[in-house]
Amino acid sequence: DPVLWGHPPYGEPVLYFLHSELWLEGGAAPVDTRVTRFGFREVWAEGDRLLLNGRQLVLWGDHSVPYVHERQWLTRKLPDLAASGVSLVEHHRHDAPPVLYDVADELGAFVVSSNFCAGTGQVPRGPLGADEEALVRAEHLAVLETWIRRDRNHPSILFWDVTDAREPAFCVPLLRRARQLDSSRIVEVTFGPEVADDELVSLVDAYRLFSSLEKIEATLARVP
């Protein structure tokens, strides 16, 4: 039986390797080979609880991982964060280099994966023409596709932070595609509950509010 990935008590940071080859019919040698590193684990939402490998997971997040990543620094930084009680790291609004996920995989650290091209910085503001809006949306879907296909074998990634767009017309196509590409992770998004439609709500497992405690409580009171 495979060892479930994580850190105690959720699992152990045990990783496995899959060697795959692509052959042409009648060929004398493979035309492509690849070694993929991965881990076995399950994460899901059940009511108001988040479960990892069947154990309730209580998360305390950190945004202090900077834009510069280096393996030696990360192998010190991530354990230091864990020792201080931090259980989830988010690099926040930019495309992290593979070394962040590699080190997190090796240490059993939990990560929120974000991508700047599908985040706040690239959400359209102000009126756009129909052609321009279609171009922006198509580009965001292309970025999402590349991002999730590239990184989805990293067990350290527990969440996809898909977009900070508030409007369902922009969020929903991205969320639909994220679900199609990877149904094994929690999908989160920042949205305005006052404008959210039923499909948007059904596509996300969690959403976040950046605000004062009073405003968060008032907003939660309005959410069915």
Stockholm file with secondary structure:
# STOCKHOLM 1.0

chainA/1-224         DPVLWGHPPYGEPVLYFLHSELWLEGGAAPVDTRVTRFGFREVWAEGDRLLLNGRQLVLWGDHSVPYVHERQWLTRKLPDLAASGVSLVEHHRHDAPPVLYDVADELGAFVVSSNFCAGTGQVPRGPLGADEEALVRAEHLAVLETWIRRDRNHPSILFWDVTDAREPAFCVPLLRRARQLDSSRIVEVTFGPEVADDELVSLVDAYRLFSSLEKIEATLARVP
#=GR chainA/1-224 SS CCCBCSSTTSCCCCCEEEEEEECCTTCSSCSEEEEEEECBCCEEEETTEEEETTEECCCCEECCCCSCCCHHHHHHHHHHHHHTTCCEEECCSSCCCHHHHHHHHHHTCCEEEECGGGSGGGSCCSCCCHHHHHHHHHHHHHHHHHHHHHHTTCTTEEEEECCCCCSHHHHHHHHHHHHHHCSSSEEEECCCTTTCCHHHHHHCSEECCCSCHHHHHHHHHHCC
#=GC SS_cons         CCCBCSSTTSCCCCCEEEEEEECCTTCSSCSEEEEEEECBCCEEEETTEEEETTEECCCCEECCCCSCCCHHHHHHHHHHHHHTTCCEEECCSSCCCHHHHHHHHHHTCCEEEECGGGSGGGSCCSCCCHHHHHHHHHHHHHHHHHHHHHHTTCTTEEEEECCCCCSHHHHHHHHHHHHHHCSSSEEEECCCTTTCCHHHHHHCSEECCCSCHHHHHHHHHHCC
//
